[in-house]
Amino acid sequence: MLVIEDDENDAILLRQAFDTLTGEICMEFVRDGQQALAYLKGTGQFADRTLYPVPNLIVLDLKMPGPSGFDVLRWLRAQPAYLRVPVIVLSGSTWPGDIEEAYRLGANSYLVKPARRSELEEVVQLASTFWFQMNLGASQTTRQPLPTEKRP
């Protein structure tokens, strides 16, 4: 999972919440839109894909210096390799225009950053349960059915 978050305090809280609730998830953090694009392109310090793997889920803040989260989302959805990677927008903005624009650009989910840590942990728990346990991603469609599963 790649977390794109410019606020250091929010990044620390997110890391702690994900570590506490979902300890086995591999997470990478970048602090702004420029780093996010370098990571996603696999350039500069992020060129080694064994150290910086292509994410299978992206958590994206919208309001960042440099390229904004909207710019990152626009770039992502123009790349065939990233069309199926889910993007969860996690923003402090409740402005309807931001929400509409995020979905128009291809966000899969829009969550508002809660004010309290306990609420953030709840959001992380719910998002983790959905994206890592309940949701069947595109990569899971190529596996063979289990003996107890029925084919359509």
Disulfide bonds with the S-S distance in Angstrom:
none
